[in-house]
Amino acid sequence: MRREKKGNRLSVGIPHCVSRFALLATLTVAHLAAAAIASDAPVPAIEHTGDWRASVRHFAEVNLKHPAWGLSHSVRDYELAKELAAADRVTLDDDVLYAAAYLHDVAAFAPFRKPDVDHQDEAARLVESLLEGTGFPMSKIEAVRGAIRTHMFEREPSGPEAIYLHDADALDWLGAIGVARIFGLVDPNGGNPDGPAAVRRLENYLAKVPPRIVSKTGKARTPARVSELEQFLRNLRSESAELRSL
């Protein structure tokens, strides 16, 4: 058997080794370049058009797209908060309510989302920089911040705009709209959440949300939404063999 000379093996091996290192270096550079491009991507901002309300809504339309807490949820929160307050004969600062309603979930979206920070707190921190220069009356920013920080049902709102945004947001987890929102999250490929997980989440809201409603009219409207959701869940369980075929 003919043996290759050591020198020959080296002369063949070196080019292969070099090519592997070259490929690795190319891939590494490409990865770093992609990361740099991503990090340099502009963060979405609210346009300075002179009409801050139109600009805020446009920002939400473009950047806050989600079946459960996107633009449509913000619109409902804004309108329902006004309804509840009017029924209670409470005057709200509409500038504060509008800004808070449309931006309260901004930190639930990339690139504003921050790991391990509650989206309410992060959105409250960001809202000043988002609204600055848009024409929003910045003397009202603390009221906006407060309403955003306590909009979820687990927290204690303080001040009229915070109370009515809080109650509108809570009621939006109940009734038919609560069902639509949560089932909008179901993974069509059978991942998480699936149908039974969505039901469990709705049942959790049934137990936890109603006692957290604060306003007089909010409390008065809660039983109807609770009844609607309870009836839906009973029917769903009955028609899906207690969720086994859901």
KAVEN-V649893 format. One record per residue. N is the residue number from 1. RES is the residue in three letters. D_CENTER is the distance of its C-alpha to the mean C-alpha in Angstrom with 1 decimal. Layout:
n=N res=RES d_center=D_CENTER
n=N res=RES d_center=D_CENTER
This chain:
n=1 res=MET d_center=70.9
n=2 res=ARG d_center=70.1
n=3 res=ARG d_center=68.0
n=4 res=GLU d_center=65.8
n=5 res=LYS d_center=66.5
n=6 res=LYS d_center=64.0
n=7 res=GLY d_center=63.8
n=8 res=ASN d_center=63.0
n=9 res=ARG d_center=60.1
n=10 res=LEU d_center=58.7
n=11 res=SER d_center=59.3
n=12 res=VAL d_center=57.3
n=13 res=GLY d_center=54.5
n=14 res=ILE d_center=53.6
n=15 res=PRO d_center=52.4
n=16 res=HIS d_center=50.1
n=17 res=CYS d_center=48.7
n=18 res=VAL d_center=48.2
n=19 res=SER d_center=46.4
n=20 res=ARG d_center=44.0
n=21 res=PHE d_center=43.3
n=22 res=ALA d_center=42.9
n=23 res=LEU d_center=40.3
n=24 res=LEU d_center=38.4
n=25 res=ALA d_center=38.5
n=26 res=THR d_center=37.4
n=27 res=LEU d_center=34.4
n=28 res=THR d_center=33.5
n=29 res=VAL d_center=33.9
n=30 res=ALA d_center=31.8
n=31 res=HIS d_center=28.9
n=32 res=LEU d_center=29.2
n=33 res=ALA d_center=29.4
n=34 res=ALA d_center=26.2
n=35 res=ALA d_center=24.4
n=36 res=ALA d_center=25.9
n=37 res=ILE d_center=24.9
n=38 res=ALA d_center=21.2
n=39 res=SER d_center=21.4
n=40 res=ASP d_center=23.1
n=41 res=ALA d_center=20.6
n=42 res=PRO d_center=19.8
n=43 res=VAL d_center=16.5
n=44 res=PRO d_center=15.3
n=45 res=ALA d_center=16.8
n=46 res=ILE d_center=17.4
n=47 res=GLU d_center=20.9
n=48 res=HIS d_center=23.9
n=49 res=THR d_center=25.5
n=50 res=GLY d_center=27.0
n=51 res=ASP d_center=24.9
n=52 res=TRP d_center=21.8
n=53 res=ARG d_center=20.3
n=54 res=ALA d_center=20.7
n=55 res=SER d_center=19.4
n=56 res=VAL d_center=16.1
n=57 res=ARG d_center=15.7
n=58 res=HIS d_center=16.7
n=59 res=PHE d_center=14.3
n=60 res=ALA d_center=11.4
n=61 res=GLU d_center=13.3
n=62 res=VAL d_center=13.8
n=63 res=ASN d_center=10.7
n=64 res=LEU d_center=7.6
n=65 res=LYS d_center=8.6
n=66 res=HIS d_center=7.2
n=67 res=PRO d_center=9.5
n=68 res=ALA d_center=7.8
n=69 res=TRP d_center=5.2
n=70 res=GLY d_center=6.7
n=71 res=LEU d_center=10.0
n=72 res=SER d_center=12.0
n=73 res=HIS d_center=10.1
n=74 res=SER d_center=10.6
n=75 res=VAL d_center=14.1
n=76 res=ARG d_center=14.8
n=77 res=ASP d_center=13.9
n=78 res=TYR d_center=16.1
n=79 res=GLU d_center=18.9
n=80 res=LEU d_center=19.0
n=81 res=ALA d_center=19.0
n=82 res=LYS d_center=22.0
n=83 res=GLU d_center=23.6
n=84 res=LEU d_center=23.6
n=85 res=ALA d_center=24.9
n=86 res=ALA d_center=27.6
n=87 res=ALA d_center=28.7
n=88 res=ASP d_center=29.1
n=89 res=ARG d_center=30.8
n=90 res=VAL d_center=28.5
n=91 res=THR d_center=28.1
n=92 res=LEU d_center=24.8
n=93 res=ASP d_center=24.4
n=94 res=ASP d_center=22.7
n=95 res=ASP d_center=21.8
n=96 res=VAL d_center=19.9
n=97 res=LEU d_center=18.2
n=98 res=TYR d_center=17.3
n=99 res=ALA d_center=15.8
n=100 res=ALA d_center=13.8
n=101 res=ALA d_center=12.6
n=102 res=TYR d_center=11.5
n=103 res=LEU d_center=10.0
n=104 res=HIS d_center=8.7
n=105 res=ASP d_center=5.0
n=106 res=VAL d_center=6.3
n=107 res=ALA d_center=6.5
n=108 res=ALA d_center=3.3
n=109 res=PHE d_center=5.4
n=110 res=ALA d_center=9.0
n=111 res=PRO d_center=11.4
n=112 res=PHE d_center=9.9
n=113 res=ARG d_center=8.4
n=114 res=LYS d_center=11.5
n=115 res=PRO d_center=12.9
n=116 res=ASP d_center=14.2
n=117 res=VAL d_center=12.8
n=118 res=ASP d_center=10.8
n=119 res=HIS d_center=7.6
n=120 res=GLN d_center=9.8
n=121 res=ASP d_center=12.7
n=122 res=GLU d_center=11.5
n=123 res=ALA d_center=10.2
n=124 res=ALA d_center=13.5
n=125 res=ARG d_center=15.4
n=126 res=LEU d_center=14.2
n=127 res=VAL d_center=14.6
n=128 res=GLU d_center=18.4
n=129 res=SER d_center=18.6
n=130 res=LEU d_center=16.4
n=131 res=LEU d_center=18.6
n=132 res=GLU d_center=21.9
n=133 res=GLY d_center=24.4
n=134 res=THR d_center=22.7
n=135 res=GLY d_center=25.1
n=136 res=PHE d_center=22.9
n=137 res=PRO d_center=25.3
n=138 res=MET d_center=24.3
n=139 res=SER d_center=26.5
n=140 res=LYS d_center=23.7
n=141 res=ILE d_center=21.0
n=142 res=GLU d_center=21.5
n=143 res=ALA d_center=20.9
n=144 res=VAL d_center=17.6
n=145 res=ARG d_center=16.7
n=146 res=GLY d_center=17.9
n=147 res=ALA d_center=16.0
n=148 res=ILE d_center=12.6
n=149 res=ARG d_center=13.8
n=150 res=THR d_center=14.8
n=151 res=HIS d_center=12.5
n=152 res=MET d_center=11.9
n=153 res=PHE d_center=15.1
n=154 res=GLU d_center=16.3
n=155 res=ARG d_center=17.1
n=156 res=GLU d_center=20.0
n=157 res=PRO d_center=19.6
n=158 res=SER d_center=22.5
n=159 res=GLY d_center=23.6
n=160 res=PRO d_center=23.4
n=161 res=GLU d_center=20.2
n=162 res=ALA d_center=18.3
n=163 res=ILE d_center=20.0
n=164 res=TYR d_center=19.4
n=165 res=LEU d_center=15.7
n=166 res=HIS d_center=15.5
n=167 res=ASP d_center=17.6
n=168 res=ALA d_center=16.1
n=169 res=ASP d_center=12.6
n=170 res=ALA d_center=14.7
n=171 res=LEU d_center=16.8
n=172 res=ASP d_center=14.0
n=173 res=TRP d_center=13.8
n=174 res=LEU d_center=17.6
n=175 res=GLY d_center=20.1
n=176 res=ALA d_center=19.9
n=177 res=ILE d_center=16.5
n=178 res=GLY d_center=15.1
n=179 res=VAL d_center=17.0
n=180 res=ALA d_center=15.7
n=181 res=ARG d_center=12.0
n=182 res=ILE d_center=12.7
n=183 res=PHE d_center=15.3
n=184 res=GLY d_center=13.2
n=185 res=LEU d_center=11.7
n=186 res=VAL d_center=15.3
n=187 res=ASP d_center=16.7
n=188 res=PRO d_center=19.6
n=189 res=ASN d_center=21.5
n=190 res=GLY d_center=21.7
n=191 res=GLY d_center=19.4
n=192 res=ASN d_center=16.9
n=193 res=PRO d_center=15.9
n=194 res=ASP d_center=19.0
n=195 res=GLY d_center=20.3
n=196 res=PRO d_center=21.8
n=197 res=ALA d_center=18.7
n=198 res=ALA d_center=16.8
n=199 res=VAL d_center=19.8
n=200 res=ARG d_center=19.8
n=201 res=ARG d_center=16.3
n=202 res=LEU d_center=17.4
n=203 res=GLU d_center=20.6
n=204 res=ASN d_center=18.9
n=205 res=TYR d_center=17.2
n=206 res=LEU d_center=20.7
n=207 res=ALA d_center=22.2
n=208 res=LYS d_center=19.9
n=209 res=VAL d_center=18.3
n=210 res=PRO d_center=21.6
n=211 res=PRO d_center=23.4
n=212 res=ARG d_center=20.7
n=213 res=ILE d_center=21.1
n=214 res=VAL d_center=23.0
n=215 res=SER d_center=24.5
n=216 res=LYS d_center=27.7
n=217 res=THR d_center=26.5
n=218 res=GLY d_center=23.2
n=219 res=LYS d_center=25.4
n=220 res=ALA d_center=27.7
n=221 res=ARG d_center=25.1
n=222 res=THR d_center=23.6
n=223 res=PRO d_center=26.5
n=224 res=ALA d_center=26.4
n=225 res=ARG d_center=22.7
n=226 res=VAL d_center=23.6
n=227 res=SER d_center=26.7
n=228 res=GLU d_center=25.0
n=229 res=LEU d_center=22.5
n=230 res=GLU d_center=25.4
n=231 res=GLN d_center=27.6
n=232 res=PHE d_center=25.2
n=233 res=LEU d_center=24.8
n=234 res=ARG d_center=28.6
n=235 res=ASN d_center=29.3
n=236 res=LEU d_center=26.9
n=237 res=ARG d_center=28.6
n=238 res=SER d_center=32.0
n=239 res=GLU d_center=31.4
n=240 res=SER d_center=30.0
n=241 res=ALA d_center=32.5
n=242 res=GLU d_center=30.3
n=243 res=LEU d_center=27.4
n=244 res=ARG d_center=29.8
n=245 res=SER d_center=29.8
n=246 res=LEU d_center=26.1
